[in-house]
Amino acid sequence: MKRLLLSSAALPLILASGAGAQVVVPLPRSTPAPAPQENAVPQQEQPPRAQDGIVVPLPGPQTPDQLLEPAVPIGPHGRPDINPYDRDIDMTVPLTFLTRSLGDIPMRLTADDRFLLDSPTFLRLMRTVLNDEAHAELSATLSPLTVFGPEDLVSTGVALTYDPASLAVVVVQVRADQRAVEDIFAPPRDDLNDVSLAPAAFSAYLNLNASQTYLWTAADQQRPTINLDGALRFGRIVFEGDASLGEEFGLTETSYRFARNYARFVYDQPESYRRWYLGDLDPEVRGQQSFVQMGGVGVARQQRRFNTFRSAVLQGNRQLILQREATVRFFRNGSLYRELRLQPGRYDFSSLPLLAGSNDVRVQVQDITGAVQDLSYSQYLDPIDLDPGDYEYGAYLGATSRELGRAPDYRGPLAFTGFFRKAFFGRPAIGVGVQASEQVQSLTGQTQFVLPNGGRLLFDGGVSLSERAGTGYGAGVAYDQFFDRGGLADNLSLRVDYVSPDFASLSNPEGFNLTAVSMSAQYTRQFSQDILATISGSYLKGRETTGDTYRVGATAFYRINERWTVRAGVDYAGFPRTFAIGSGFSANIGLVFQPDYRRRAEARYESRDNLAELSYVQSGLNELNSVGFGGVLTHRDDAVQAQGFASYSGNRFDASVSHAAFGPSLSSIDQLQATSVRVGTTIAFADGVFGMGRRINDSFALVYPHETLDDRTVVAGASLAQNNYIGKSGALGAAVNNFLASYVTQSVQYDVENPPTGYDIGPGVVRVRPPYRSGYAVRVGTDAFVSATGTLTRAGEAVSLAGGRVTLLDLRDGENPQPMPFFTNTVGRFAISSLLPGRRYLVETYGPNGTTARSFEFTVPANSDGLVDLGAVAPGTVR
């Protein structure tokens, strides 16, 4: 029975293992052992206390940590019989703590029923479990040892147990006072992912798009438009640009010309969340500042640009210390947020997600004895778009452009624009901004007060001095209120702004302001998970000859089921007489059908213009041969419009086509017709590798085959399930993965179509964290692509569960490969991967007490296409 269990579990793992991997061998578990032994922790008179933390002392005696011996019978060596095969067995096992796995660790089961672990790996994996003091003590004990057993940890307070019934799991037990602080509500840590590939030292790409519109009834046709954009990266410096060739419509004539939209150098310092610019600038603005295009130099610091998964929650120092196992409940504003079962230890809950505004937090702790203690505190979260304690700034200096939406023309005055914003702990956030040129200067500011019960009061203002307009000012005030109703949420927002007639800015040096006052209000009520209603209103007070504009309305949404949603609303609007839109009452209703995220159909009607519309859209995907299509049919009192469109994603290009028809009625809808066609492709390069594919927006990877794969095709994608490829290699170069985002750790998967039998293509995935507009060259395959299989025998009998190593014998200049693991399953079968063709290897097996013995040698045929069958081999065999 023991051999049957071993064979069924170990054989698939052996055959599926890759280069450098070891197999996990589950050993049998028999009848229960005697009562467990205890490793008691002395009770302390004063519980441990974290600096500035919250300690919950629970009454009653402290429960000791218990070290359970495996429930297996005692063997001939006076220990639990965890190795019934009477020889050393090497394996890799998961190291676990409580309910989570810390990682894999090499382990040796000795012939005399001991287990030994690799010291360096154990110290590394325990870094997240132990606090600094406990880890230093453990390091001092284990650093002199290459491998260690449980008896070596007696003085450290850390204990181990081996459970052969759980696929050879080593369980760590640690005293509560030794444990590192665990962040209960920690956000995803993108930086903890393993990155296995570095970006290319030099990479570049160029997107090309050509489009043409044909008017069926026009004598003169518009000439095609060609858009070019791309980037070049060398080291940490990026040059990016955008340009177009097309029609430019003027007041008197139309010209066909080439225009530069932007061209600039970018240099990132992600460790400081900072980005530098040189060239055409698109300055970021805040508050009452205005945007103006500039050419010059700029710098901006913004954490969210480099840390996509940043936590928008409170970051303080709130800790909970449990001396016994307990159930902990977190209540937020009276509603239960989360209930957790926690082991003794130290926990950090400062990342508890809070709501904008005031938060009443209550933590209830109920330990295993039934004793209950509560702690409460109040905290508000500043809803400015910064983490508490974080700051951001931007500064830009250069000549201003007089053109907006066209090629920049830097004949405007030299100007500066910049801002600084800071979010504090327990205090309102502040922001200041400065814009200045010879013609106009402005100073802006922003702050807010967070009120009880989820409210916020925001103040925003600015003053300006202009040569043409004189002194002016603008001010705004906003009030936001969030209502948490235990799973349901309501929102109220109010905003009022006033701009004086002479308030000027870089983009408006004349102080030309047609609107004096703007007001808006909105209240959203969530009646249930399926019913949502919104009431909103707005008012604009015009200046001089500009009239007033106002609107008030209500809209309700009802989700019938997961696919169907109905929307209905009413509104009353008033517009100045000069507006083409008519004033008065209007009602609207719509029915939406959305069976999945790609498909959406809608029918809607609006009474103001007697507008009726039917639409359907099925979006395409960023995959080979993906098709998207849709159509819209619109009818109003005096016009009918119909439009159909489709898109296609190929391996080396993407294309789209649309056709629109217009007319006064359905019977004459063909009075005006237009057809548009667009085709786009991308040329990419990374460290000597070339490829063509679809549009690249940020970063990319070029996946290409190793020469040993000959002309076989490699495929790339974010997910290769169901053959959903992003790109394929071929005559036009490598497969292009065009879908990588900068400063986010992500996977690039690859595969080979029809690889040789036994060919080792590697793990099939690489992990990358791309810098801004970077490229990767991913080679699929290697010189060491051969796998060898066979059966190890001794005296005609299969040698089961033998461990050892495989060493390359005929070394060449500069080669220093590490030995590879060797092992057999319960019927003596073995598989060795990552072998070089035409090279000779030595297989050695482990004996008692770590000794090694020469077993056999073999040579990989030089003409091997991937798999070598060695057959039955015995010690001393030479193949």
FISE-733526 format. One record per residue (C-alpha): x negated, y, z negated. Coordinates in steps of 0.5 Angstrom, whole numbers, padded with zeros to 4 digits, always signed. Example, Ala and Ser with C-alpha at 12.3 -4.5 7.8 and 13.67 -1.06 7.14 Angstrom:
BEGIN
-0025-0009-0016-0027-0002-0014
# end
This chain:
BEGIN
+0000+0000+0000-0006+0005-0002-0009+0004+0005-0002+0005+0009-0001+0011+0005-0008+0014+0007-0008+0011+0014-0001+0015+0016-0003+0021+0013-0011+0022+0015-0011+0019+0022-0007+0025+0025-0011+0030+0021-0017+0027+0024-0015+0027+0031-0013+0034+0030-0019+0037+0027-0023+0042+0030-0031+0044+0030-0033+0045+0023-0027+0042+0020-0026+0037+0015-0020+0033+0013-0015+0033+0007-0014+0025+0005-0009+0024+0000-0010+0019-0005-0005+0014-0008-0002+0016-0015+0000+0010-0019+0004+0010-0026+0004+0016-0031-0002+0017-0035-0002+0018-0043+0000+0025-0046-0003+0031-0043-0009+0034-0047-0008+0042-0049-0013+0047-0048-0010+0052-0053-0012+0060-0053-0013+0063-0059-0007+0067-0062-0009+0075-0062-0006+0079-0067-0006+0085-0062-0004+0083-0055-0008+0086-0050-0007+0093-0047-0008+0096-0041-0010+0103-0040-0004+0108-0039+0000+0101-0038+0006+0099-0041+0005+0093-0046+0011+0088-0048+0009+0085-0054+0014+0079-0055+0015+0076-0061+0014+0068-0063+0008+0064-0063+0004+0064-0056+0005+0058-0052-0002+0055-0050-0004+0054-0043-0004+0046-0041-0009+0042-0037-0005+0036-0035-0009+0030-0033-0007+0027-0026-0002+0021-0027-0006+0016-0025-0009+0009-0028-0016+0009-0032-0021+0006-0027-0027+0002-0029-0032+0008-0030-0027+0011-0036-0024+0016-0032-0017+0017-0028-0018+0013-0022-0018+0018-0016-0022+0015-0011-0021+0007-0011-0026+0006-0005-0032+0006-0009-0036+0011-0005-0037+0018-0004-0032+0022+0000-0032+0029+0003-0026+0033+0004-0023+0040+0005-0017+0041+0000-0013+0047-0002-0015+0051-0008-0008+0053-0011-0006+0058-0017+0001+0057-0020+0005+0057-0013+0000+0060-0008-0006+0058-0005-0012+0061-0005-0015+0058+0001-0019+0052+0003-0025+0049-0001-0030+0043+0000-0030+0038-0005-0033+0031-0006-0030+0025-0009-0035+0021-0012-0036+0014-0013-0035+0014-0020-0028+0018-0020-0031+0025-0021-0029+0031-0016-0034+0036-0015-0033+0043-0011-0037+0048-0008-0039+0054-0012-0040+0060-0007-0033+0058-0004-0030+0057-0011-0033+0064-0014-0030+0068-0007-0023+0065-0008-0023+0066-0015-0024+0074-0014-0017+0075-0013-0015+0071-0020-0020+0074-0025-0021+0081-0028-0028+0083-0027-0030+0081-0034-0028+0074-0033-0031+0073-0026-0037+0076-0028-0037+0071-0034-0035+0065-0029-0041+0068-0024-0046+0067-0029-0044+0060-0030-0044+0057-0023-0049+0061-0019-0054+0057-0021-0050+0051-0019-0049+0049-0011-0043+0044-0013-0040+0044-0020-0035+0039-0024-0029+0041-0029-0034+0040-0035-0038+0046-0032-0032+0050-0034-0031+0049-0041-0034+0055-0044-0031+0060-0038-0024+0059-0040-0022+0057-0033-0020+0050-0032-0019+0045-0026-0014+0039-0025-0014+0035-0019-0007+0032-0016-0008+0026-0011+0000+0026-0010+0000+0033-0007-0005+0032-0001-0011+0033-0006-0009+0040-0009-0014+0043-0014-0010+0047-0019-0013+0052-0023-0011+0054-0030-0013+0061-0033-0012+0064-0039-0007+0070-0039-0012+0075-0042-0017+0073-0036-0012+0074-0030-0013+0080-0025-0007+0085-0025-0002+0082-0020+0002+0088-0016+0009+0085-0016+0011+0090-0010+0005+0090-0006+0006+0092+0001+0003+0088+0007-0004+0089+0007-0006+0089+0014-0014+0090+0012-0014+0083+0009-0013+0079+0015-0019+0076+0018-0021+0079+0025-0025+0074+0029-0027+0079+0035-0030+0085+0036-0028+0090+0041-0032+0091+0047-0038+0096+0047-0036+0099+0054-0028+0099+0056-0024+0103+0061-0017+0102+0064-0013+0106+0069-0006+0106+0070-0003+0107+0077+0004+0109+0079+0007+0111+0085+0015+0113+0086+0019+0115+0092+0026+0117+0092+0030+0117+0099+0036+0121+0099+0041+0118+0104+0044+0124+0107+0038+0129+0107+0034+0131+0113+0028+0133+0109+0025+0127+0104+0021+0129+0098+0014+0126+0099+0012+0121+0094+0009+0122+0087+0003+0119+0084+0001+0119+0077-0005+0117+0074-0007+0116+0067-0012+0112+0063-0018+0112+0058-0025+0110+0058-0029+0108+0051-0036+0108+0050-0038+0106+0042-0033+0110+0038-0032+0116+0043-0026+0116+0048-0025+0120+0054-0017+0120+0056-0013+0123+0061-0007+0124+0065-0006+0127+0072-0001+0127+0078+0000+0128+0085+0007+0130+0087+0012+0136+0089+0012+0142+0085+0018+0147+0086+0017+0154+0086+0021+0160+0086+0020+0161+0094+0017+0155+0096+0015+0148+0095+0008+0145+0095+0005+0138+0094-0001+0138+0090-0005+0135+0085-0005+0137+0077-0008+0135+0071-0004+0134+0065-0009+0133+0060-0016+0131+0059-0020+0130+0053-0025+0127+0048-0023+0123+0042-0027+0121+0036-0024+0117+0030-0026+0116+0023-0021+0111+0021-0025+0110+0014-0023+0118+0013-0016+0118+0017-0019+0123+0021-0019+0124+0029-0023+0130+0033-0021+0132+0039-0025+0136+0045-0021+0139+0051-0014+0139+0052-0010+0140+0046-0003+0138+0043-0003+0141+0037+0001+0138+0031+0005+0143+0027+0009+0143+0021+0015+0148+0018+0016+0154+0021+0010+0154+0026+0011+0154+0033+0008+0149+0039+0003+0152+0044-0002+0148+0049-0009+0150+0047-0016+0148+0050-0021+0147+0045-0023+0143+0039-0019+0140+0034-0019+0136+0028-0013+0132+0024-0013+0128+0018-0007+0123+0017-0006+0117+0014+0000+0114+0017-0004+0114+0024-0009+0109+0022-0005+0105+0017+0001+0103+0020+0004+0099+0014+0002+0104+0009+0007+0104+0003+0012+0110+0002+0013+0108-0005+0010+0111-0012+0003+0109-0013+0002+0110-0021-0001+0106-0026+0005+0102-0029+0003+0095-0032+0006+0089-0035+0003+0084-0040+0006+0078-0041+0004+0073-0046+0009+0068-0045+0012+0065-0039+0018+0070-0038+0024+0072-0033+0023+0079-0031+0029+0084-0028+0028+0090-0025+0034+0095-0025+0034+0101-0021+0039+0107-0022+0043+0102-0025+0043+0096-0020+0039+0090-0020+0033+0090-0015+0029+0084-0016+0029+0078-0021+0022+0074-0022+0020+0069-0026+0013+0070-0028+0007+0066-0031+0003+0069-0037-0001+0075-0035-0002+0082-0033+0002+0085-0027+0003+0092-0024+0009+0094-0022+0007+0101-0020+0009+0100-0012+0016+0099-0014+0020+0102-0008+0024+0108-0011+0029+0112-0007+0028+0119-0005+0029+0124-0011+0030+0122-0019+0030+0114-0021+0032+0111-0027+0028+0105-0028+0029+0099-0033+0025+0093-0034+0028+0087-0038+0024+0082-0040+0026+0075-0043+0021+0070-0045+0022+0062-0045+0024+0063-0053+0030+0067-0051+0027+0073-0054+0029+0080-0050+0026+0086-0049+0027+0092-0045+0023+0098-0043+0026+0104-0039+0023+0110-0036+0025+0116-0030+0021+0117-0024+0022+0121-0018+0019+0120-0011+0018+0126-0007+0021+0125+0000+0016+0129+0004+0013+0124+0009+0007+0123+0005+0005+0118+0000+0005+0121-0007-0003+0123-0008-0004+0123-0001-0005+0130+0003-0006+0131+0011-0009+0137+0015-0010+0139+0022-0014+0145+0025-0014+0147+0032-0018+0153+0036-0018+0154+0043-0015+0158+0049-0008+0158+0049-0004+0156+0056+0001+0160+0059+0004+0155+0063+0009+0150+0059+0010+0143+0062+0005+0144+0068-0002+0144+0069-0005+0148+0063-0008+0155+0065-0012+0157+0059-0012+0165+0061-0008+0166+0054-0011+0169+0048-0016+0165+0044-0012+0162+0038-0012+0158+0031-0007+0154+0029-0007+0149+0022-0004+0147+0016-0005+0143+0010+0000+0139+0006-0001+0135-0001+0004+0131-0005+0003+0130-0012+0005+0125-0018+0011+0128-0022+0010+0135-0018+0013+0138-0012+0009+0137-0006+0007+0144-0002+0005+0145+0005+0002+0152+0008+0000+0153+0015-0003+0159+0019-0003+0161+0026-0007+0167+0029-0009+0170+0035-0011+0177+0037-0003+0179+0039+0000+0175+0033-0001+0172+0026+0004+0168+0022+0003+0165+0015+0008+0159+0013+0010+0155+0007+0014+0149+0005+0015+0146-0002+0021+0142-0005+0024+0141-0012+0027+0134-0013+0033+0134-0017+0036+0128-0022+0040+0123-0019+0037+0123-0012+0037+0130-0010+0032+0134-0007+0032+0142-0006+0027+0144+0000+0025+0151+0001+0021+0153+0008+0019+0160+0010+0014+0164+0014+0012+0171+0015+0009+0174+0022+0005+0180+0024+0006+0182+0032+0003+0187+0036+0009+0187+0040+0015+0186+0035+0012+0188+0028+0013+0185+0022+0018+0179+0022+0020+0173+0017+0024+0167+0017+0027+0162+0012+0030+0156+0011+0033+0152+0005+0036+0145+0005+0039+0140+0000+0039+0133+0001+0043+0128-0004+0042+0120-0004+0048+0116-0007+0045+0109-0009+0052+0105-0010+0048+0098-0011+0047+0095-0004+0051+0101-0001+0048+0108+0000+0051+0115+0002+0047+0121+0004+0049+0128+0004+0045+0134+0007+0045+0141+0008+0041+0146+0012+0041+0154+0013+0036+0158+0017+0035+0165+0018+0030+0168+0023+0029+0176+0023+0030+0179+0030+0022+0181+0030+0019+0174+0027+0014+0172+0032+0009+0166+0033+0004+0164+0038+0009+0161+0043+0014+0167+0042+0009+0173+0041+0015+0178+0043+0019+0176+0037+0025+0174+0042+0030+0171+0038+0037+0170+0040+0040+0166+0034+0040+0169+0027+0043+0164+0023+0044+0156+0024+0047+0152+0019+0048+0144+0019+0052+0139+0014+0053+0132+0014+0056+0127+0010+0055+0119+0011+0059+0114+0007+0058+0107+0007+0065+0104+0005+0062+0097+0006+0057+0093+0010+0062+0093+0016+0065+0100+0015+0061+0107+0016+0063+0114+0017+0060+0121+0018+0063+0128+0017+0058+0133+0020+0059+0141+0022+0054+0146+0025+0054+0153+0026+0050+0158+0030+0050+0166+0029+0048+0169+0036+0045+0176+0036+0046+0181+0041+0050+0179+0047+0050+0172+0045+0056+0169+0042+0057+0164+0036+0057+0157+0037+0060+0152+0032+0063+0145+0031+0066+0140+0026+0067+0133+0027+0068+0126+0024+0066+0119+0027+0067+0112+0024+0064+0105+0026+0067+0099+0024+0063+0092+0026+0068+0087+0028+0063+0081+0028+0055+0080+0029+0057+0082+0037+0062+0087+0037+0063+0094+0034+0068+0099+0035+0067+0107+0034+0072+0113+0034+0071+0120+0033+0074+0127+0033+0071+0134+0033+0073+0141+0034+0068+0146+0038+0067+0153+0040+0062+0156+0045+0061+0163+0047+0065+0164+0054+0058+0164+0058+0058+0157+0057+0060+0152+0062+0063+0147+0056+0070+0148+0054+0072+0150+0047+0077+0146+0043+0079+0139+0040+0076+0133+0043+0077+0125+0041+0073+0119+0043+0073+0112+0042+0068+0106+0044+0067+0099+0044+0060+0096+0044+0058+0089+0045+0051+0087+0044+0050+0079+0043+0043+0080+0042+0037+0085+0042+0036+0085+0050+0043+0086+0052+0048+0091+0051+0055+0093+0054+0059+0099+0052+0066+0102+0054+0067+0109+0052+0072+0115+0053+0072+0122+0051+0078+0127+0052+0074+0133+0052+0072+0132+0060+0077+0126+0061+0070+0122+0061+0071+0115+0062+0064+0110+0062+0063+0103+0063+0055+0101+0062+0051+0094+0061+0044+0094+0060+0039+0088+0060+0032+0090+0058+0026+0086+0061+0020+0084+0057+0013+0084+0057+0012+0077+0060+0011+0074+0067+0017+0074+0072+0021+0078+0067+0027+0082+0070+0031+0087+0067+0038+0090+0070+0044+0094+0069+0049+0099+0071+0053+0105+0069+0060+0107+0072+0062+0114+0070+0069+0118+0072+0071+0125+0070+0076+0129+0072+0073+0132+0078+0067+0127+0080+0065+0119+0080+0058+0117+0079+0056+0110+0080+0048+0107+0078+0045+0100+0078+0038+0099+0077+0033+0093+0076+0026+0092+0074+0021+0086+0075+0014+0085+0071+0009+0081+0075+0002+0078+0073-0001+0084+0077+0004+0090+0077+0011+0092+0075+0016+0095+0079+0023+0098+0079+0029+0100+0083+0035+0104+0082+0041+0106+0087+0046+0112+0085+0052+0114+0089+0056+0120+0087+0063+0123+0090+0069+0126+0088+0073+0120+0087+0072+0112+0087+0074+0112+0095+0069+0117+0097+0064+0115+0092+0059+0115+0098+0058+0122+0099+0051+0123+0096+0047+0117+0095+0040+0116+0093+0035+0110+0092+0029+0111+0088+0023+0105+0088+0017+0105+0083+0011+0101+0083+0005+0101+0078-0001+0097+0076-0007+0097+0072-0014+0096+0073-0018+0095+0067-0025+0093+0065-0029+0091+0058-0036+0089+0058-0037+0086+0065-0030+0083+0065-0025+0086+0070-0018+0085+0071-0011+0088+0074-0005+0087+0070+0001+0092+0068+0001+0098+0065-0003+0099+0059-0001+0104+0053-0006+0104+0048-0011+0098+0047-0012+0091+0051-0015+0085+0052-0018+0081+0058-0018+0074+0058-0022+0070+0062-0025+0063+0063-0032+0060+0062-0035+0057+0068-0035+0050+0065-0027+0051+0067-0029+0052+0074-0023+0055+0078-0018+0053+0072-0013+0059+0070-0012+0062+0063-0006+0065+0060-0006+0070+0055+0000+0073+0051+0002+0075+0044+0006+0069+0044+0005+0063+0048+0012+0059+0046+0016+0057+0052+0011+0059+0057+0012+0066+0055+0006+0069+0058+0003+0076+0059-0002+0075+0064-0006+0070+0068-0013+0070+0071-0014+0069+0078-0017+0072+0084-0016+0079+0082-0020+0078+0075-0018+0076+0068-0011+0075+0065-0009+0082+0062-0006+0083+0055-0003+0090+0055+0000+0090+0049-0005+0091+0043-0003+0097+0038-0009+0101+0035-0011+0100+0028-0006+0094+0027-0009+0087+0026-0006+0082+0031-0007+0076+0035-0009+0075+0042-0007+0068+0044-0009+0064+0050-0009+0057+0053-0012+0054+0060-0007+0051+0065-0009+0043+0066-0015+0043+0062-0020+0037+0063-0018+0031+0058-0022+0032+0051-0024+0039+0053-0025+0044+0047-0022+0051+0049-0023+0053+0041-0017+0055+0036-0013+0058+0042-0012+0065+0038-0017+0071+0036-0015+0076+0031-0017+0083+0033-0016+0090+0030-0017+0095+0036-0019+0102+0035-0016+0107+0039-0016+0106+0047-0020+0100+0046-0021+0093+0050-0023+0086+0049-0027+0081+0053-0024+0074+0051-0028+0068+0054-0024+0062+0054-0028+0055+0053-0036+0054+0052-0042+0050+0054-0040+0045+0048-0034+0043+0050-0034+0035+0050-0031+0031+0045-0033+0024+0043-0029+0018+0040-0030+0011+0038-0030+0006+0032-0035+0006+0027-0036-0002+0025-0041-0006+0020-0042-0013+0021-0036-0013+0025-0031-0010+0020-0029-0002+0021-0032+0002+0016-0026+0007+0014-0026+0013+0010-0034+0014+0012-0036+0021+0011-0043+0024+0014-0046+0029+0019-0047+0030+0026-0054+0033+0028-0057+0036+0035-0063+0032+0036-0066+0035+0042-0067+0043+0040-0069+0048+0045-0072+0055+0044-0068+0059+0040-0063+0054+0038-0061+0053+0030-0054+0050+0030-0051+0047+0024-0049+0040+0023-0042+0038+0024-0038+0034+0019-0037+0027+0021-0031+0022+0018-0027+0016+0020-0020+0015+0018-0017+0008+0015-0018+0004+0021-0025+0007+0022-0024+0011+0028-0027+0018+0029-0027+0024+0033-0033+0029+0034-0032+0036+0038-0036+0041+0041-0041+0037+0044-0046+0040+0049-0046+0035+0056-0053+0032+0057-0055+0033+0050-0057+0028+0044-0054+0027+0037-0055+0023+0031-0050+0021+0026-0051+0020+0019-0047+0018+0014-0046+0019+0006-0048+0014+0001-0047+0014-0007-0050+0020-0010-0050+0024-0004-0055+0020+0000-0055+0020+0007-0057+0014+0012-0058+0014+0019-0052+0011+0023-0052+0011+0030-0055+0016+0036-0051+0018+0043-0052+0022+0049-0047+0026+0052-0047+0025+0059-0049+0031+0063-0043+0030+0068-0038+0029+0063-0031+0033+0064-0029+0033+0057-0028+0027+0053-0033+0021+0052-0031+0014+0049-0037+0011+0045-0033+0005+0044-0035+0001+0037-0041+0003+0034-0045+0000+0029-0051+0003+0025-0057+0003+0029-0053+0003+0035-0056+0008+0041-0052+0010+0046
# end
